[in-house]
Amino acid sequence: MGIAAARELWVGILCWMFWGAALMWLRDAVFEYLEPGAAYFTPAASDLLNGAFLGLSMVALALVIRVAYLLIWDPKSVAKAQLFKNA
């Protein structure tokens, strides 16, 4: 995907959300590692499940925000055309 295609699809807001999530997880991992030390590398199954749920919920939330953002701004008036097509 080139720069022009990325601008046309407005992926910038999605990139910023995932960048912020990555920084949040990095900070969380560093602070979690500082507490128990080497025990950090042997997590319990519940910790893995919580981490997976956090990751999936963050991806879902980012995609919902992106869809809402595109519906509000509607750069190519696609949503408006589809909504008022039968009216």
Backbone as CSV, one residue per row, in Angstrom:
resi,resn,N_x,N_y,N_z,CA_x,CA_y,CA_z,C_x,C_y,C_z
1,MET,0.854,-1.169,0.000,0.000,0.000,0.000,0.898,1.228,0.000
2,GLY,0.683,2.079,-0.958,1.469,3.294,-1.060,0.933,4.391,-0.165
3,ILE,1.636,5.495,-0.130,1.246,6.618,0.716,-0.078,7.207,0.252
4,ALA,-0.261,7.296,-1.064,-1.513,7.859,-1.576,-2.704,6.984,-1.207
5,ALA,-2.541,5.664,-1.289,-3.630,4.751,-0.922,-3.923,4.830,0.570
6,ALA,-2.885,4.957,1.385,-3.082,5.066,2.834,-3.822,6.349,3.179
7,ARG,-3.493,7.430,2.499,-4.207,8.685,2.749,-5.653,8.599,2.272
8,GLU,-5.864,7.909,1.178,-7.215,7.773,0.643,-8.088,6.936,1.572
9,LEU,-7.515,5.919,2.198,-8.269,5.062,3.113,-8.287,5.584,4.548
10,TRP,-7.579,6.636,4.839,-7.512,7.256,6.157,-7.092,6.250,7.221
11,VAL,-5.959,5.599,7.023,-5.484,4.624,7.997,-4.648,5.260,9.096
12,GLY,-4.422,6.552,9.023,-3.603,7.232,10.023,-4.154,7.111,11.427
13,ILE,-5.468,7.296,11.587,-6.067,7.224,12.922,-5.945,5.818,13.484
14,LEU,-6.068,4.809,12.633,-5.918,3.422,13.071,-4.478,3.143,13.491
15,CYS,-3.526,3.664,12.743,-2.114,3.493,13.094,-1.791,4.138,14.425
16,TRP,-2.333,5.332,14.670,-2.087,5.999,15.955,-2.680,5.214,17.119
17,MET,-3.855,4.626,16.928,-4.465,3.836,18.005,-3.631,2.602,18.315
18,PHE,-3.166,1.896,17.282,-2.354,0.704,17.522,-0.975,1.062,18.066
19,TRP,-0.433,2.190,17.674,0.848,2.643,18.214,0.697,2.937,19.707
20,GLY,-0.375,3.603,20.084,-0.626,3.876,21.501,-0.829,2.598,22.300
21,ALA,-1.532,1.632,21.732,-1.737,0.348,22.407,-0.413,-0.389,22.579
22,ALA,0.450,-0.337,21.557,1.752,-0.997,21.655,2.596,-0.365,22.754
23,LEU,2.568,0.951,22.860,3.306,1.619,23.940,2.736,1.259,25.309
24,MET,1.420,1.143,25.403,0.790,0.759,26.665,1.233,-0.646,27.070
25,TRP,1.222,-1.588,26.121,1.632,-2.954,26.441,3.116,-3.033,26.772
26,LEU,3.948,-2.246,26.112,5.377,-2.225,26.416,5.621,-1.720,27.830
27,ARG,4.945,-0.634,28.192,5.090,-0.109,29.544,4.617,-1.129,30.576
28,ASP,3.499,-1.768,30.302,2.966,-2.773,31.209,3.934,-3.942,31.355
29,ALA,4.529,-4.395,30.251,5.476,-5.505,30.304,6.723,-5.147,31.099
30,VAL,7.222,-3.934,30.927,8.419,-3.512,31.670,8.133,-3.479,33.168
31,PHE,7.022,-2.896,33.575,6.711,-2.817,34.996,6.381,-4.185,35.586
32,GLU,5.744,-5.053,34.805,5.475,-6.402,35.274,6.776,-7.183,35.430
33,TYR,7.745,-6.960,34.549,9.021,-7.662,34.634,9.823,-7.194,35.838
34,LEU,9.738,-5.912,36.168,10.513,-5.389,37.287,10.054,-5.956,38.631
35,GLU,8.812,-6.336,38.763,8.318,-6.868,40.030,8.825,-8.288,40.312
36,PRO,8.460,-9.310,39.505,8.888,-10.661,39.871,10.220,-11.100,39.260
37,GLY,10.730,-10.390,38.284,11.997,-10.772,37.664,11.829,-11.913,36.684
38,ALA,12.571,-13.008,36.894,12.577,-14.127,35.948,11.245,-14.877,35.930
39,ALA,10.448,-14.769,36.969,9.140,-15.444,37.008,8.190,-14.860,35.966
40,TYR,8.539,-13.726,35.415,7.720,-13.101,34.379,7.608,-13.993,33.146
41,PHE,8.638,-14.788,32.893,8.670,-15.609,31.683,7.939,-16.936,31.843
42,THR,7.344,-17.189,33.001,6.532,-18.394,33.214,5.160,-17.964,33.728
43,PRO,4.341,-17.360,32.865,3.040,-16.867,33.317,2.041,-18.002,33.525
44,ALA,1.076,-17.735,34.363,-0.008,-18.689,34.583,-0.964,-18.640,33.391
45,ALA,-1.775,-19.676,33.266,-2.728,-19.740,32.152,-3.729,-18.597,32.224
46,SER,-4.119,-18.210,33.420,-5.080,-17.100,33.554,-4.467,-15.781,33.092
47,ASP,-3.166,-15.611,33.318,-2.504,-14.394,32.836,-2.454,-14.357,31.314
48,LEU,-2.211,-15.510,30.701,-2.204,-15.577,29.239,-3.588,-15.299,28.671
49,LEU,-4.610,-15.833,29.325,-5.980,-15.599,28.869,-6.363,-14.126,29.020
50,ASN,-5.967,-13.516,30.133,-6.245,-12.087,30.324,-5.530,-11.236,29.281
51,GLY,-4.297,-11.587,28.957,-3.557,-10.858,27.943,-4.175,-10.998,26.559
52,ALA,-4.617,-12.202,26.245,-5.263,-12.424,24.949,-6.575,-11.653,24.857
53,PHE,-7.345,-11.653,25.946,-8.599,-10.905,25.950,-8.346,-9.408,25.818
54,LEU,-7.323,-8.898,26.483,-6.981,-7.483,26.363,-6.590,-7.144,24.929
55,GLY,-5.790,-7.983,24.300,-5.376,-7.733,22.918,-6.542,-7.750,21.949
56,LEU,-7.407,-8.746,22.060,-8.561,-8.827,21.172,-9.541,-7.685,21.392
57,SER,-9.732,-7.306,22.647,-10.654,-6.197,22.909,-10.083,-4.877,22.405
58,MET,-8.767,-4.699,22.462,-8.158,-3.471,21.953,-8.288,-3.395,20.432
59,VAL,-8.082,-4.500,19.764,-8.238,-4.526,18.299,-9.684,-4.242,17.923
60,ALA,-10.632,-4.865,18.626,-12.050,-4.642,18.337,-12.433,-3.189,18.585
61,LEU,-11.968,-2.619,19.700,-12.280,-1.227,20.010,-11.691,-0.284,18.969
62,ALA,-10.464,-0.539,18.536,-9.834,0.311,17.530,-10.597,0.247,16.207
63,LEU,-11.055,-0.938,15.832,-11.804,-1.061,14.583,-13.177,-0.401,14.672
64,VAL,-13.822,-0.481,15.829,-15.108,0.204,16.019,-14.921,1.710,15.937
65,ILE,-13.872,2.222,16.558,-13.596,3.660,16.503,-13.292,4.078,15.071
66,ARG,-12.561,3.245,14.336,-12.247,3.578,12.935,-13.508,3.620,12.081
67,VAL,-14.399,2.661,12.258,-15.642,2.651,11.491,-16.484,3.872,11.834
68,ALA,-16.569,4.208,13.118,-17.318,5.400,13.524,-16.695,6.656,12.931
69,TYR,-15.374,6.725,12.948,-14.653,7.863,12.392,-14.937,8.005,10.895
70,LEU,-14.916,6.885,10.180,-15.191,6.940,8.746,-16.648,7.282,8.456
71,LEU,-17.568,6.813,9.300,-18.974,7.152,9.088,-19.246,8.625,9.376
72,ILE,-18.564,9.180,10.353,-18.765,10.601,10.684,-18.176,11.490,9.594
73,TRP,-16.938,11.212,9.191,-16.275,12.081,8.221,-16.632,11.704,6.799
74,ASP,-16.818,10.421,6.521,-17.245,9.913,5.216,-16.522,10.615,4.057
75,PRO,-15.226,10.328,3.865,-14.423,11.079,2.897,-14.913,11.011,1.454
76,LYS,-15.522,9.926,1.044,-15.981,9.811,-0.347,-17.500,9.778,-0.442
77,SER,-18.179,10.110,0.635,-19.647,10.118,0.709,-20.259,8.771,0.335
78,VAL,-19.564,7.703,0.635,-20.054,6.361,0.325,-21.205,5.997,1.242
79,ALA,-21.069,6.269,2.543,-22.124,5.912,3.496,-23.396,6.705,3.208
80,LYS,-23.230,7.979,2.906,-24.412,8.804,2.605,-25.122,8.314,1.349
81,ALA,-24.353,7.916,0.361,-24.953,7.410,-0.881,-25.713,6.119,-0.632
82,GLN,-25.172,5.248,0.207,-25.849,3.979,0.499,-27.083,4.188,1.373
83,LEU,-27.024,5.118,2.320,-28.151,5.360,3.208,-29.339,5.989,2.465
84,PHE,-29.059,6.884,1.540,-30.120,7.585,0.842,-30.376,7.045,-0.567
85,LYS,-29.893,5.844,-0.841,-30.034,5.247,-2.161,-31.496,4.918,-2.467
86,ASN,-32.218,4.412,-1.512,-33.604,4.014,-1.727,-34.602,5.112,-1.394
87,ALA,-34.137,6.182,-0.800,-35.062,7.233,-0.368,-35.502,8.116,-1.497
